[in-house]
Amino acid sequence: MTAAIVILAVFSVPLTAIISSAWLKAKKLDAERNLAPALEQRLALLEKQNTELRERVETLETIATGMDARHLGAEGAQELKELEQRLQTVATKA
C-alpha cells in the first residue's frame, strides 16, 4: 500500500503539469478563435477607410495640380475681375 502511495505521489506532479499545460493551450486557442472575427472586421474597416482616404487625396491632388497658379492667390482674383469687366464692356459695345 505504501508503495502505491509513493508511486502515485511521484507521478502525480508530472501528470498534473501535462494536463494543466494541455488545458491552458486549449483555453488559449479558444480565446484566439473568439478574437479572430473581431480583428478581421476591424481590419476590413480600416482597409476600406484607407482606400476612401487615398481616393480623396488623389482627387485633391488632381484639383490642386490642375488649377492655374494665378487662381490660387489674390493676384489671380484681381485678374479675373479685370477680365470680367473687359468682357462686360465688350458685350455692351457689341
N, C-alpha and C positions, 0 to 999 in steps of 0.2 A: 504494500500500500504506500509506503513511504517512497519507494522508487517511482511509483506512478505520479505522485505529487511533485517530485523533483523533476521528472521528465516534463510534466505539464508546465511547471514554473519556468523551465529552461526554454521551451518552445513557445510559450505564450507571448513573450516580448517580440520576437521577430514576426510572429503571425499577426499580432496587433499592428505592428508597423506596416506590414504588407497590406492588410485590409484597410487601414487608415489611408494609406497612400492611394489605393485604388478608389476609395470613396471620395477623396479630395479631387482626384483627377476627373471623376465623373461629375462632380459639382462644378468644377471649373469649365468643363465642356458645355454643361447646361447653361451656365451664365454667358458664355461666349455665343451660344446659339440664340439666346434671348436678345443680345445686343446687336447681332448682325443685321437684322431687318431695319432697326432704327438707324444704324450707321449708313446702310445703303440708301435709305430715304434721304438722309441728311446730305450725303454725297451727291445724289441726283439733284437735289435742290440747289446745292452750291454750283454744280456744273451748269445748271440752267441759268442761274443768276450771272455766272461768269460769261456765258455766251451772250446774254442780253446786254451786259455792260460792254463787252467787246464790240458788239454791233453799234451801240450808242457812240462809243469813242470813234469808230470808223466813220460814222455819219458826221460827227462833229469835225473830224479831220477833213473830210470831203468839203464841208461847208467852209471851213477856215481857209483851206488852200485854194478854194475856188473863188473866194472873194477878192475883189480888186483892192490893192493896198490903200488906195485913196478913199475907199468907202469905210475904212476902219477908223479913220481919225477925223478930227474937226475940219481939217482942210478938205477932206473928201465931201463932207456935208455941205460946206460952203460952195464947193464947185458944183455940186448937184443943184443947189438953189439957183446959182447963176445960170446953169443950163436950162432949168425950168423957166426962168424969167425970159431967157432968149427965145425959147420955144413959144412962150405966150406972146411975145412981141411979134414973132414971125407969123403966128397963127392969126393975130389981129390984123396984121398988114395984108394978109392974103385974103 
